[in-house]
Amino acid sequence: MKRTLAERVAFLMLSAALAVGAWAVTGRAACSVTAPYQFPVQPGTPEWVELSANARRAACRLPTGLAEQMTSEALLETALDYPFNASMYVSSDLEGMFGKRAALAELVTRPDAEEVIARALAAPAEAGEDPLRGVYLETFCAWLPELSRMAGV
């Protein structure tokens, strides 16, 4: 059965509309988490003190698949809040250390990573903010090319 030109055009328009809609929904769903992850245990709390070093690290892992759903801004804030950030200055194993930071590992795969970090660096410090935040941001910015290379970006 032959289709008329009008039917073919209608089919193509409907197909295009469905494709655009699917792309929009998929893109939005992939980055639907806008809040940084709240680590369940924090340094200085009684819960933190009671845990072994390995249990602390295990408790500070992001749930599987969460990083991929987070916006770049939420990933950066999560990476900045990671309780073991200070350890990155005492390790010579950048690749091993990078792999343990799921938020940072995902952030460097994003095309807007450099822009998000630059905006955070340019923002004025807020009252009560971690005094090391700027140091971590500068470190992330300096490491971005190497971390991107390790991530295959």
N, C-alpha and C positions, 0 to 999 in steps of 0.2 A: 504494500500500500504506500503510495507516494504522499509525502507531506507537502503541504503548501508552504510558500515562502513565509507567510504570516505565522504558521505553526513553528517553523524552524526558528524564526526570530524570537518568538515568545519563549521557546525552549531554551535558546541561548541566553536570553535575558534572565530567565528564572535560574538557570545554572550559575550564571555570574553572580546573581544576588545571593544565592545559597553559599557559593564559595567565599564571597566577601563576608557574609555573616558568620560562617564557620571560622574564618581567619580572625575576625574581631573577637569572637567569644573565646577562641583558643588562646589568643594573645593576652586577653584580660584574665583568663583563668590561670594562666601560667604565672602571673605576677599579682595575684589577688591579695596576698598578705602584706599589709602596709605597716604593721607594727613590728618593732624588733622583738626577737625571741627573749623571753624572760627566763634566764637560767634558774633551775629549781633550787640550787644551792649557791650561796654567795660566800666569798671569803669573809671571815670575821663573824659569821653566824655560828651558833652552837651546832647546827647540823653539819657545817663544814668541818669543824674541829673533830667531830666524831668519826668522819669518814677517812679511810686510808687514801693515799695519793692516787692509787688506781681507781678507787671508787669515786673520788672527786672528778677525775677526768671522764669517767664513764657517765657521771651525772651531768656533765657539761657538753655532751654530744647533742647535736640537733636531732630531732626526730627525722627518720628517713623520709626523704622527699620534700621536707619543708623548705629548704634553701631554694629549690627550684621554683617554689610558689611565691617567694618573697620579692618585693620590689627591690631595686638596687639600693635605695635609701635605707630600707629595713635591713638589708644584708650588711651595709656598712655599720649601722648602729649596733647590730648584733656582733659583728667582728670587733668593734670598739669595746663592747661590754664583756667580751670573752674573759673569764676569770684568770686564764693562764697567759695573758698577753705579755706580762713581764718576762716570761721564760723565753720569748723569742730573742731576747738580747743576750742570752747565755748559751744558745745552741749554735753549733756550726753546721747543723743539718737542716738547711733551709727547706729542702724538698720534703723531708719527713715532718718537719714542724708545720709546713704549709698544708700538708694533707690532713692534719688534725684540726684545722680551722675551716670547717665546712662552709661557713658564711663567706669567708674571704676567698676560698677556693671557687665558690660559685660567682662571687662578685667580679673576679678578674675575667670571667668569660663574657661578661656583659659589655656591649658596645659603649655604654654610658659610664663605665666604671671610673675613668679618669675625670670626667666632668662631675660626677657625684662626690668624689674625694676632694676635688678642687673647691666645690661649693662649701663642703664641710670645713675645709681649711680656712676659707675666707669668712666664714660666719663668726661673729663675736662669741667669746666664751660666755656660758650661762652660769649664774650663781649656783654653787654647789656641784659644779661639773668636775669630773675626775681631772685632777691637775695633769695627768699624763695623756689625756685625750689628744692634745696637739702633737705630742711626741709620737703617739701611735699613728695618727693621721699622716704625719711626715714620713714615718717609716713605711706605711702602706704605699704612699705616693712614690717613694724612692724605689721600692721593691716591685712596683706594678709591672714594669717591662719584663723582669725576670720571672715573676709569678705568672704572667700571661704566657710567656714562652713555655714554662713548665706545664701549664694547662693546655698547651697546644693551640692557643688562640693567635 
